[in-house]
Amino acid sequence: MDLTVTDVPDRERFEARDETGALAGLVTYQLTGAIIAYTHTEVDPAFEGRGVGSTLARAVMDDARARGRTVVPICPFLADWLGRHPEYADIVARSTRKLK
């Protein structure tokens, strides 16, 4: 499946869409200066189990790195994903904890 992830700043979220333009998933955020807090990840049930969440996670983290932002992973999915991807540790705020 080919997904395109785009930032939709007026809705404070990143959207993942498939080749037909269908919304497969999203990550919401709150931006304050150079700090971005990812608050929620959601995958449409029709797309579950197809890597949409991981595609979104990698895209939002790559975007944060490219823009020089510090990430606060409030979303439990993203926090868990980051635990398996230490290559992003340098841009994650160290004084946060996972919320369950």
C-alpha positions, 0 to 999 in steps of 0.5 A: 500500500502506498501512503502519502503523509501530509501536514494539515496545520489548520487542523493540527494534524498529519494525515495518511492517505492511500492512492485513492485519497482515502484517509487511512490514519492521522496524528494530532499535535500541538505546536508551541514554538520549536516544541511539538506534542503528538497527542493522538494517533488514529488508524481507520479500522479498514486500514488496521494491520497494514503499517499505517501507524508506523508509517505515520510515526516515522513521517511525523518524527522525520518532519520534526527532525527536519524542522529542528523541533523537540518532540513530546510524545503524549500519544501512547502509541507514538511513545511505544513506537519511539521505545523501539526506534532509539534513532529518534531519541535525540529529538525527544524531550527527556523530561516527559513520561508516557501516559497510559 
